Amino acid sequence: MKKILVLLSLLASMVICSAAMAAGVASDFAKEEAAADTFIKGLNDSTVTYESVAANFTPALKENFTAEKYADLLKQVKEKFGKNKEAKFAVLQRFDKADRVIYIGAFSKENLAQMVFVFDTTGKKPLMADFALVPVQEQKQEEAK
């Protein structure tokens, strides 16, 4: 009977520990997802301001990526990719001091594009340190004869 009680208490402590560890990851991911969603929404919605997007930037990114560069980026995205029709979360990669969040998006001119966001996780709140919008080229398989 004592062995069963010890086993049950050990199992309960493991469940509590794993839930507590997952809560930190989930909290960080929720903040990262909100920041990425704001950025993606800004690609189409002119009511999303640079200030609302930059609120989630690291100080270094704010310094290098100004409001003028943001406006240029929006113009380039509309010219090259077109209007964003859809964005779906694809991958979360956790590293020691950063997270990489990848979305797959569909645009009016480009069928598929990866939207990659890198977040610095060394502070109290994860902040966007970098981002990229990359067209995805479909690979055609050669038919075997």
Stockholm file with secondary structure:
# STOCKHOLM 1.0

chainA/1-145         MKKILVLLSLLASMVICSAAMAAGVASDFAKEEAAADTFIKGLNDSTVTYESVAANFTPALKENFTAEKYADLLKQVKEKFGKNKEAKFAVLQRFDKADRVIYIGAFSKENLAQMVFVFDTTGKKPLMADFALVPVQEQKQEEAK
#=GR chainA/1-145 SS CHHHHHHHHHHHHHHHHHHHHHHHHHHHHHHHHHHHHHHHHHTTCTTSCHHHHHTTBCHHHHHHSCHHHHHHHHHHHHHHTCSEEEEEEEEEEECSSEEEEEEEEEESSSSCEEEEEEEECSSSSCEEEEEEEEECCCCCCCCCC
#=GC SS_cons         CHHHHHHHHHHHHHHHHHHHHHHHHHHHHHHHHHHHHHHHHHTTCTTSCHHHHHTTBCHHHHHHSCHHHHHHHHHHHHHHTCSEEEEEEEEEEECSSEEEEEEEEEESSSSCEEEEEEEECSSSSCEEEEEEEEECCCCCCCCCC
//
